[in-house]
């Protein structure tokens, strides 16, 4: 049976840290869906469509990676997609504490779906979308943190 993993997040914007996890995960799982969370309470810089487009541009080289969006409970979305795995990135101990609680809750809500944690490469362990937006907004160069097309979009949005 093919294993579908869901990698959820806001991806506002996608970074090389995200792409590092996607690249490694697509080698492990038969199918990987990168699922952009629709969260009206979060004030995203990029629209849902823009985030999905940036992800499609950044992942087109991997044939079994798809981009989708969801709202509501992640485990319900995973069930609808027949996914067996939720993939989460962990950068630091502070991430782990939150992600551990979420994984336990998801297991309680849907025991057949496993959560798998992956750490990004060490070079990206500090990287977050929030920091990238902050650096770019203050005029800094973010080209080593995001793909070129994302850096361009950030400059246009934040200038």
Buried (B, 14 or more C-beta within 10 A) or exposed (E): EEEBBBBBBBBBBBBBBBBBBBBBBBEEBEBBBBBBBBEEEEEBBBEBEBBBBBBBBBBEEBEEBBBBBBEEEBBEBBBEBEBBBBBBBBBEEEBBEEBBEEBEBBBEEBEEBBBBBBBBEEEBBEBBBEBBBEBBBEEEEBEEBBBEBBBEBBBEBBE
